[in-house]
């Protein structure tokens, strides 16, 4: 089993500091993200994760799991909205 350092190094070589870039990209819209959390908390986490997956794709354009993850997190929000609209 690889050490945590080896795991991080392998992931970072694939995603090229996506963890850091996501934070830097979100910083200019932090007020809007905070408002999203307050007004639509069900979508907040998905929004942040989708941003992170988009940044990861910049490091590995053809990593299909990142594309699937984006679709999955967006689907969670759509399903929530559909249930909400039926009420």
N, CA and C atoms as a LAMMPS dump frame, in Angstrom:
ITEM: TIMESTEP
0
ITEM: NUMBER OF ATOMS
261
ITEM: BOX BOUNDS ff ff ff
-5.0000000000000000e+02 5.0000000000000000e+02
-5.0000000000000000e+02 5.0000000000000000e+02
-5.0000000000000000e+02 5.0000000000000000e+02
ITEM: ATOMS id mol type element x y z
1 1 1 N 0.845 -1.183 0
2 1 2 C 0 0 0
3 1 3 C 0.891 1.246 0
4 2 1 N 0.607 2.192 -0.908
5 2 2 C 1.463 3.395 -0.966
6 2 3 C 1.265 4.283 0.268
7 3 1 N 2.29 5.017 0.594
8 3 2 C 2.183 5.975 1.695
9 3 3 C 1.305 7.137 1.259
10 4 1 N 0.859 7.922 2.208
11 4 2 C 0.033 9.076 1.882
12 4 3 C 0.789 10.061 0.999
13 5 1 N 2.082 10.201 1.236
14 5 2 C 2.894 11.099 0.407
15 5 3 C 2.948 10.617 -1.036
16 6 1 N 3.098 9.297 -1.232
17 6 2 C 3.133 8.734 -2.583
18 6 3 C 1.771 8.907 -3.278
19 7 1 N 0.708 8.706 -2.508
20 7 2 C -0.641 8.865 -3.045
21 7 3 C -0.878 10.305 -3.503
22 8 1 N -0.514 11.252 -2.653
23 8 2 C -0.688 12.674 -2.978
24 8 3 C 0.149 13.055 -4.192
25 9 1 N 1.363 12.575 -4.244
26 9 2 C 2.247 12.883 -5.371
27 9 3 C 1.668 12.335 -6.682
28 10 1 N 1.141 11.124 -6.645
29 10 2 C 0.553 10.525 -7.85
30 10 3 C -0.675 11.306 -8.298
31 11 1 N -1.543 11.644 -7.36
32 11 2 C -2.745 12.404 -7.705
33 11 3 C -2.379 13.793 -8.209
34 12 1 N -1.408 14.417 -7.561
35 12 2 C -1.026 15.762 -7.964
36 12 3 C -0.41 15.774 -9.354
37 13 1 N 0.292 14.717 -9.726
38 13 2 C 0.855 14.666 -11.078
39 13 3 C -0.263 14.562 -12.106
40 14 1 N -1.385 13.951 -11.726
41 14 2 C -2.522 13.838 -12.638
42 14 3 C -3.359 15.117 -12.656
43 15 1 N -3.615 15.684 -11.485
44 15 2 C -4.54 16.814 -11.382
45 15 3 C -3.855 18.17 -11.255
46 16 1 N -2.555 18.204 -11.118
47 16 2 C -1.742 19.427 -11.164
48 16 3 C -2.251 20.537 -10.24
49 17 1 N -2.22 20.259 -8.956
50 17 2 C -2.588 21.25 -7.924
51 17 3 C -4.037 21.726 -8.026
52 18 1 N -4.947 20.851 -8.435
53 18 2 C -6.359 21.235 -8.542
54 18 3 C -6.905 21.708 -7.204
55 19 1 N -6.45 21.125 -6.121
56 19 2 C -6.922 21.531 -4.789
57 19 3 C -6.607 23.003 -4.54
58 20 1 N -5.433 23.432 -4.948
59 20 2 C -5.003 24.813 -4.751
60 20 3 C -5.695 25.755 -5.743
61 21 1 N -5.737 25.349 -6.999
62 21 2 C -6.338 26.183 -8.043
63 21 3 C -7.834 26.387 -7.794
64 22 1 N -8.507 25.367 -7.273
65 22 2 C -9.932 25.502 -6.977
66 22 3 C -10.161 26.609 -5.959
67 23 1 N -9.36 26.621 -4.91
68 23 2 C -9.476 27.673 -3.903
69 23 3 C -9.202 29.049 -4.474
70 24 1 N -8.186 29.143 -5.306
71 24 2 C -7.848 30.435 -5.917
72 24 3 C -8.941 30.907 -6.869
73 25 1 N -9.542 29.978 -7.599
74 25 2 C -10.595 30.35 -8.539
75 25 3 C -11.889 30.725 -7.817
76 26 1 N -12.142 30.114 -6.678
77 26 2 C -13.365 30.391 -5.925
78 26 3 C -13.267 31.693 -5.129
79 27 1 N -12.067 32.109 -4.804
80 27 2 C -11.877 33.287 -3.958
81 27 3 C -12.583 34.544 -4.48
82 28 1 N -12.508 34.874 -5.775
83 28 2 C -13.175 36.096 -6.242
84 28 3 C -14.705 36.062 -6.115
85 29 1 N -15.282 34.874 -6.016
86 29 2 C -16.743 34.762 -5.914
87 29 3 C -17.175 34.213 -4.551
88 30 1 N -16.343 34.418 -3.556
89 30 2 C -16.631 33.851 -2.236
90 30 3 C -17.952 34.365 -1.669
91 31 1 N -18.29 35.613 -1.927
92 31 2 C -19.572 36.136 -1.427
93 31 3 C -20.746 35.434 -2.1
94 32 1 N -20.642 35.195 -3.393
95 32 2 C -21.701 34.491 -4.107
96 32 3 C -21.807 33.043 -3.641
97 33 1 N -20.67 32.419 -3.377
98 33 2 C -20.68 31.035 -2.878
99 33 3 C -21.324 30.977 -1.499
100 34 1 N -21.016 31.951 -0.647
101 34 2 C -21.624 32.012 0.685
102 34 3 C -23.133 32.228 0.566
103 35 1 N -23.547 33.067 -0.366
104 35 2 C -24.973 33.305 -0.586
105 35 3 C -25.662 32.032 -1.086
106 36 1 N -25.004 31.302 -1.962
107 36 2 C -25.536 30.021 -2.436
108 36 3 C -25.749 29.078 -1.262
109 37 1 N -24.781 29.022 -0.366
110 37 2 C -24.9 28.154 0.811
111 37 3 C -26.11 28.546 1.655
112 38 1 N -26.341 29.829 1.814
113 38 2 C -27.464 30.295 2.623
114 38 3 C -28.809 30.106 1.918
115 39 1 N -28.851 30.369 0.617
116 39 2 C -30.114 30.359 -0.108
117 39 3 C -30.467 29.017 -0.747
118 40 1 N -29.461 28.227 -1.066
119 40 2 C -29.703 26.947 -1.74
120 40 3 C -28.643 25.941 -1.279
121 41 1 N -28.654 25.598 0.008
122 41 2 C -27.597 24.738 0.552
123 41 3 C -27.53 23.36 -0.101
124 42 1 N -28.659 22.909 -0.66
125 42 2 C -28.67 21.59 -1.312
126 42 3 C -27.781 21.565 -2.552
127 43 1 N -27.522 22.719 -3.14
128 43 2 C -26.698 22.785 -4.347
129 43 3 C -25.267 23.231 -4.064
130 44 1 N -25.039 23.763 -2.879
131 44 2 C -23.735 24.356 -2.566
132 44 3 C -22.585 23.363 -2.734
133 45 1 N -22.689 22.209 -2.096
134 45 2 C -21.6 21.229 -2.163
135 45 3 C -21.361 20.785 -3.607
136 46 1 N -22.447 20.497 -4.328
137 46 2 C -22.29 20.075 -5.726
138 46 3 C -21.582 21.146 -6.546
139 47 1 N -21.907 22.408 -6.306
140 47 2 C -21.275 23.502 -7.049
141 47 3 C -19.768 23.51 -6.807
142 48 1 N -19.377 23.392 -5.552
143 48 2 C -17.943 23.408 -5.208
144 48 3 C -17.229 22.202 -5.818
145 49 1 N -17.839 21.034 -5.722
146 49 2 C -17.21 19.827 -6.266
147 49 3 C -17.133 19.898 -7.787
148 50 1 N -18.177 20.406 -8.438
149 50 2 C -18.133 20.552 -9.898
150 50 3 C -16.998 21.495 -10.302
151 51 1 N -16.832 22.592 -9.574
152 51 2 C -15.713 23.492 -9.858
153 51 3 C -14.386 22.741 -9.734
154 52 1 N -14.245 21.959 -8.673
155 52 2 C -13.009 21.197 -8.483
156 52 3 C -12.795 20.192 -9.612
157 53 1 N -13.853 19.523 -10.035
158 53 2 C -13.725 18.55 -11.132
159 53 3 C -13.344 19.263 -12.437
160 54 1 N -13.91 20.444 -12.676
161 54 2 C -13.533 21.21 -13.868
162 54 3 C -12.051 21.579 -13.837
163 55 1 N -11.571 21.972 -12.67
164 55 2 C -10.147 22.316 -12.537
165 55 3 C -9.293 21.071 -12.726
166 56 1 N -9.727 19.933 -12.194
167 56 2 C -8.98 18.686 -12.397
168 56 3 C -8.854 18.347 -13.882
169 57 1 N -9.921 18.631 -14.644
170 57 2 C -9.893 18.338 -16.076
171 57 3 C -8.817 19.155 -16.788
172 58 1 N -8.49 20.322 -16.265
173 58 2 C -7.39 21.102 -16.849
174 58 3 C -6.066 20.343 -16.747
175 59 1 N -5.926 19.509 -15.713
176 59 2 C -4.709 18.718 -15.544
177 59 3 C -4.746 17.406 -16.313
178 60 1 N -5.937 16.86 -16.514
179 60 2 C -6.089 15.585 -17.223
180 60 3 C -7.387 15.65 -18.022
181 61 1 N -7.281 16.14 -19.245
182 61 2 C -8.448 16.451 -20.088
183 61 3 C -9.334 15.25 -20.397
184 62 1 N -8.759 14.093 -20.408
185 62 2 C -9.492 12.907 -20.856
186 62 3 C -9.815 11.933 -19.722
187 63 1 N -9.703 12.392 -18.493
188 63 2 C -10.026 11.532 -17.346
189 63 3 C -11.548 11.425 -17.237
190 64 1 N -12.082 10.337 -17.736
191 64 2 C -13.53 10.188 -17.883
192 64 3 C -14.268 10.254 -16.547
193 65 1 N -13.647 9.802 -15.476
194 65 2 C -14.315 9.846 -14.179
195 65 3 C -14.645 11.274 -13.753
196 66 1 N -13.786 12.229 -14.076
197 66 2 C -14.081 13.621 -13.733
198 66 3 C -15.316 14.105 -14.478
199 67 1 N -15.433 13.742 -15.743
200 67 2 C -16.616 14.125 -16.531
201 67 3 C -17.865 13.458 -15.962
202 68 1 N -17.748 12.191 -15.596
203 68 2 C -18.893 11.485 -15.008
204 68 3 C -19.283 12.093 -13.661
205 69 1 N -18.284 12.448 -12.882
206 69 2 C -18.563 13.051 -11.579
207 69 3 C -19.33 14.363 -11.736
208 70 1 N -18.94 15.178 -12.705
209 70 2 C -19.645 16.445 -12.955
210 70 3 C -21.112 16.154 -13.281
211 71 1 N -21.327 15.207 -14.173
212 71 2 C -22.704 14.844 -14.539
213 71 3 C -23.465 14.329 -13.324
214 72 1 N -22.812 13.549 -12.491
215 72 2 C -23.463 12.996 -11.309
216 72 3 C -23.857 14.058 -10.305
217 73 1 N -22.95 14.974 -10.003
218 73 2 C -23.271 16.039 -9.046
219 73 3 C -24.336 16.984 -9.594
220 74 1 N -24.3 17.258 -10.89
221 74 2 C -25.344 18.091 -11.495
222 74 3 C -26.691 17.366 -11.435
223 75 1 N -26.684 16.07 -11.657
224 75 2 C -27.918 15.283 -11.596
225 75 3 C -28.522 15.311 -10.2
226 76 1 N -27.696 15.273 -9.17
227 76 2 C -28.216 15.354 -7.809
228 76 3 C -29.008 16.635 -7.594
229 77 1 N -28.493 17.746 -8.106
230 77 2 C -29.191 19.028 -7.96
231 77 3 C -30.478 19.022 -8.782
232 78 1 N -30.41 18.525 -10
233 78 2 C -31.6 18.467 -10.851
234 78 3 C -32.687 17.619 -10.19
235 79 1 N -32.318 16.472 -9.655
236 79 2 C -33.298 15.607 -8.995
237 79 3 C -33.911 16.301 -7.783
238 80 1 N -33.098 17.013 -7.03
239 80 2 C -33.617 17.756 -5.885
240 80 3 C -34.629 18.804 -6.343
241 81 1 N -34.29 19.549 -7.388
242 81 2 C -35.183 20.584 -7.911
243 81 3 C -36.49 19.986 -8.439
244 82 1 N -36.386 18.848 -9.104
245 82 2 C -37.59 18.202 -9.625
246 82 3 C -38.516 17.771 -8.49
247 83 1 N -37.94 17.197 -7.432
248 83 2 C -38.739 16.809 -6.261
249 83 3 C -39.37 18.052 -5.602
250 84 1 N -38.595 19.097 -5.52
251 84 2 C -39.069 20.346 -4.919
252 84 3 C -40.22 20.938 -5.728
253 85 1 N -40.131 20.862 -7.051
254 85 2 C -41.155 21.416 -7.929
255 85 3 C -42.454 20.606 -7.892
256 86 1 N -42.377 19.323 -7.529
257 86 2 C -43.567 18.479 -7.451
258 86 3 C -44.399 18.775 -6.205
259 87 1 N -43.784 19.415 -5.215
260 87 2 C -44.493 19.693 -3.958
261 87 3 C -45.497 20.792 -4.11
